[in-house]
Structures are given as C-alpha cells and as structure tokens.
Amino acid sequence: MQHINRRRFIQMAAGLGLSSTFVSQQIGAATGAKKIGVALVGLGGYSQGLLAPALELTEHCELRAIVTGSPEKIPKWQQKYGIKDQNVYSYDNMHEMANNPEIEVVYVVVPTALHLKYCEIAANAGKHVWCEKPMAMNTEQCQRIINVCHKNKVKLSIGYRMQHEPNTRRFMQYQTTQPYGKIQHIIAQAGYGGNGLPASNWRMQKAMGGGAMYDMGVYPLNGVRFMTGQEPIAVTATHDKSHPDIFKEVDETTYFTLEFADGLIAECGTSMVKSFSQLTMQCEKGWYQLRPMSSYTGVTGYTSDQQEFAAIKQIQQAIQMDDDALAILGQGALLVPGEEGLKDIHVVQAIFESAAKNTRIVL
C-alpha cells in the first residue's frame, strides 16, 4: 500500500466528511503516539487562521477544547474540529478545566493585557501554559505568570515561533561556529505597511497592549537576543508618528538601538505603517540574513557567499507546538521558557522610557 503522509490523510478525510477529531484519533492509533490535549483560549484571527489549522498537522498535539466569549462561534468550531460539548468553556468557567483530564495545555491567545489573568487561571487549574507573545504588559506581570506556573508545577512556554523556525535556528548556531567571523553590526526590522487599524481593535488601544512595539517590536528585539546569545546593556529609542489622527494612544513606528557589553550595536525598527522585515548580521568576513525575518511564511536565509536557505514548507506554528508538546512529554527541551518573555519586556519598558525621556537608558 502506498504511504500516505499526515497532510494527505487529513485532506482525504475532509473530503469524506470525517471530523478532525476522528482524523487525529486514527493517526494517533496508527503511530501509537500520545497526543497532548490543547485548549485554545480566544478564538480570534490567530487561533482561527493559524493555530487551529496548525494543530491538525502536529504529530504530538490535538485540539480538544475551546474558550470563548462569543457563543455564536461555538457551533462552527465544534463542527469543524469535533469539539465535545463538555470541552467548550467561557472565560467565566474556564477554571473548571481542573476537572477535565482531556486538557493538558492551555494556549492563551487573547490581547496582551489579559495574558496574566488567563495564564493564572490555567496554571491554577493544573494545566501547562502556552502564552502568546508578548508575554505581558510589564515585568511584574511576567514574573507573576512564572511564579504561578512554578507553584503549580506546570510548564510555561512563550509563543516565539521564530525560535522554532529552522532557518532562524540555523543562523543562531553561527554565534558559536562563526563561519563569517565575529558579528560586528546588526540590523533588525519587523513591521507591516498600512494606515493603522480601526480604533476598536485592541492593537490600537494602549491599555490592552497595543502599538507597534508590543505587537511587532518583540520580533527584532528577541531576534537579536537569540542570534547573539547576549543581553543588551543599554537602549536608545525614538517614536515616529506620521498618522497622529489615527494613532492617538499607541506607537505606530519605533526605532531603537541596542548596545552590548562587547561593543556590538543592533539597529532595530518596528512599525504598523512601514513594511520591513529583515535580520541582518554583518560580520568580519561577510554577512548572513533572514529576509523576511518574522513572516508566517517565506522566511529565507541568505549569505554573502551566495548561499540561500529556502523557506520551509511546514507551518511554523505546527513546529512550535510540537516542540513544546515534546517538552511536556519529557522528550525534548523547553525552547522558550517564561524567562525569555520577561527579559524582552524588561527591554520593552526601557525602550518606552528612553523614547519618552529622549535619553539613553542603561539596563
């Protein structure tokens, strides 16, 4: 019999009208592998368009539960993903997951200002926590999330998918092998073009964690830290606002310079109106670059000696969640623990302070 891979099997099953739950059960039975039951908290665009489809392609995860404040979404999700009635929760009763052994992980995919609340509920229910980036509004909230997970003896991972992406991980290893010599300068940018979002969108609201720096700025920040294996010692930042009538509360474009103890400088930028995406390491004997560096697809590696590392065909989020599931199963390291999110937010706070005071901030 011709071998059928997971993706093809799902496509065939969908054509026959079989539920995703049945598909996952059949694949799991065939491989004998244990699957981690995942609950998605928040059914917005990222969960609907990326995480839920990615979960269908994972080897070690299964979407088993949903948490939503929008009852009208429930029938569609149940029909599409085979979610049982007893695995549907609201924000008010999600603490009852403590009594549901089918759920092992809670993936918090709500606006940044709500991460702390729902991470705490998940951890106190005895569930492992996957928290979307950025981790929280400030370092105090980040530490509280870390503490509650530690108290309940559950694992905590932050959704920095790029740290799981193969080309990004390939270039990260160059900090040790140094094929182009020591890094001398870095350019890191992540932003998307446009004229902003409607005022009702949480990304345009300061209290909810909106703005370019929280939304996209953690990509260049975390990317530089990941590529160098170093922590910045100082930061200087400025805000650029070309649409003041639209961006009334949050930053639309932020530029920041990171300084490191060995003299390395990283020039970074993020924006909700300017389209740019690159992570370029300029070295003693050449350079290497990810372009784009933060997109959901197409992340390609380039080098000064004409090498090109093609973008992967897999869904990044599927790789991310499988890596995190293996850590829970005791079969791999936890790649992005809570401390990673906390370190980024420490720098983010300094970036806003620098821009507000127009001065260099020592970290």
ChimeraX attribute file (.defattr): number of C-alpha atoms within 10 A of each C-alpha:
attribute: neighborCount
match mode: 1-to-1
recipient: residues
	/A:1	3
	/A:2	4
	/A:3	7
	/A:4	10
	/A:5	9
	/A:6	16
	/A:7	12
	/A:8	11
	/A:9	16
	/A:10	21
	/A:11	13
	/A:12	14
	/A:13	15
	/A:14	14
	/A:15	9
	/A:16	9
	/A:17	10
	/A:18	16
	/A:19	17
	/A:20	23
	/A:21	18
	/A:22	14
	/A:23	21
	/A:24	24
	/A:25	14
	/A:26	13
	/A:27	17
	/A:28	17
	/A:29	11
	/A:30	9
	/A:31	10
	/A:32	10
	/A:33	12
	/A:34	14
	/A:35	20
	/A:36	23
	/A:37	18
	/A:38	26
	/A:39	28
	/A:40	23
	/A:41	25
	/A:42	21
	/A:43	22
	/A:44	13
	/A:45	10
	/A:46	12
	/A:47	19
	/A:48	14
	/A:49	11
	/A:50	15
	/A:51	21
	/A:52	21
	/A:53	17
	/A:54	23
	/A:55	23
	/A:56	20
	/A:57	20
	/A:58	23
	/A:59	23
	/A:60	21
	/A:61	27
	/A:62	27
	/A:63	26
	/A:64	22
	/A:65	27
	/A:66	24
	/A:67	24
	/A:68	20
	/A:69	14
	/A:70	11
	/A:71	11
	/A:72	9
	/A:73	12
	/A:74	19
	/A:75	12
	/A:76	11
	/A:77	17
	/A:78	19
	/A:79	12
	/A:80	16
	/A:81	21
	/A:82	19
	/A:83	21
	/A:84	13
	/A:85	11
	/A:86	9
	/A:87	17
	/A:88	20
	/A:89	22
	/A:90	16
	/A:91	15
	/A:92	10
	/A:93	11
	/A:94	21
	/A:95	18
	/A:96	13
	/A:97	24
	/A:98	16
	/A:99	10
	/A:100	13
	/A:101	10
	/A:102	15
	/A:103	21
	/A:104	24
	/A:105	29
	/A:106	29
	/A:107	27
	/A:108	28
	/A:109	24
	/A:110	21
	/A:111	20
	/A:112	23
	/A:113	19
	/A:114	16
	/A:115	22
	/A:116	23
	/A:117	14
	/A:118	22
	/A:119	27
	/A:120	21
	/A:121	21
	/A:122	30
	/A:123	27
	/A:124	19
	/A:125	20
	/A:126	24
	/A:127	28
	/A:128	25
	/A:129	27
	/A:130	27
	/A:131	28
	/A:132	20
	/A:133	23
	/A:134	28
	/A:135	33
	/A:136	27
	/A:137	22
	/A:138	18
	/A:139	19
	/A:140	14
	/A:141	18
	/A:142	23
	/A:143	18
	/A:144	16
	/A:145	27
	/A:146	24
	/A:147	15
	/A:148	19
	/A:149	23
	/A:150	13
	/A:151	12
	/A:152	16
	/A:153	14
	/A:154	20
	/A:155	21
	/A:156	27
	/A:157	25
	/A:158	24
	/A:159	25
	/A:160	24
	/A:161	20
	/A:162	23
	/A:163	19
	/A:164	21
	/A:165	20
	/A:166	18
	/A:167	21
	/A:168	23
	/A:169	14
	/A:170	13
	/A:171	21
	/A:172	19
	/A:173	15
	/A:174	17
	/A:175	18
	/A:176	13
	/A:177	11
	/A:178	14
	/A:179	15
	/A:180	19
	/A:181	16
	/A:182	19
	/A:183	22
	/A:184	16
	/A:185	16
	/A:186	23
	/A:187	19
	/A:188	27
	/A:189	28
	/A:190	28
	/A:191	27
	/A:192	17
	/A:193	11
	/A:194	11
	/A:195	14
	/A:196	19
	/A:197	14
	/A:198	12
	/A:199	13
	/A:200	8
	/A:201	11
	/A:202	18
	/A:203	23
	/A:204	24
	/A:205	18
	/A:206	15
	/A:207	14
	/A:208	16
	/A:209	22
	/A:210	23
	/A:211	25
	/A:212	26
	/A:213	31
	/A:214	24
	/A:215	20
	/A:216	24
	/A:217	28
	/A:218	24
	/A:219	29
	/A:220	27
	/A:221	27
	/A:222	21
	/A:223	23
	/A:224	26
	/A:225	19
	/A:226	20
	/A:227	22
	/A:228	20
	/A:229	12
	/A:230	14
	/A:231	18
	/A:232	21
	/A:233	15
	/A:234	19
	/A:235	25
	/A:236	22
	/A:237	24
	/A:238	21
	/A:239	22
	/A:240	13
	/A:241	17
	/A:242	12
	/A:243	14
	/A:244	12
	/A:245	8
	/A:246	16
	/A:247	21
	/A:248	14
	/A:249	16
	/A:250	20
	/A:251	25
	/A:252	27
	/A:253	24
	/A:254	24
	/A:255	19
	/A:256	25
	/A:257	21
	/A:258	22
	/A:259	19
	/A:260	15
	/A:261	11
	/A:262	10
	/A:263	10
	/A:264	16
	/A:265	20
	/A:266	25
	/A:267	19
	/A:268	23
	/A:269	29
	/A:270	32
	/A:271	28
	/A:272	26
	/A:273	19
	/A:274	16
	/A:275	13
	/A:276	18
	/A:277	23
	/A:278	23
	/A:279	26
	/A:280	23
	/A:281	24
	/A:282	19
	/A:283	18
	/A:284	13
	/A:285	14
	/A:286	15
	/A:287	21
	/A:288	23
	/A:289	23
	/A:290	24
	/A:291	19
	/A:292	19
	/A:293	26
	/A:294	24
	/A:295	15
	/A:296	13
	/A:297	14
	/A:298	15
	/A:299	23
	/A:300	19
	/A:301	23
	/A:302	18
	/A:303	16
	/A:304	14
	/A:305	11
	/A:306	7
	/A:307	10
	/A:308	14
	/A:309	14
	/A:310	12
	/A:311	17
	/A:312	14
	/A:313	8
	/A:314	12
	/A:315	18
	/A:316	22
	/A:317	24
	/A:318	24
	/A:319	21
	/A:320	21
	/A:321	26
	/A:322	21
	/A:323	23
	/A:324	30
	/A:325	26
	/A:326	18
	/A:327	16
	/A:328	19
	/A:329	13
	/A:330	10
	/A:331	11
	/A:332	12
	/A:333	12
	/A:334	18
	/A:335	16
	/A:336	20
	/A:337	19
	/A:338	24
	/A:339	17
	/A:340	18
	/A:341	26
	/A:342	24
	/A:343	16
	/A:344	24
	/A:345	25
	/A:346	15
	/A:347	25
	/A:348	23
	/A:349	15
	/A:350	20
	/A:351	27
	/A:352	21
	/A:353	18
	/A:354	21
	/A:355	20
	/A:356	12
	/A:357	13
	/A:358	13
	/A:359	14
	/A:360	16
	/A:361	18
	/A:362	13
	/A:363	12
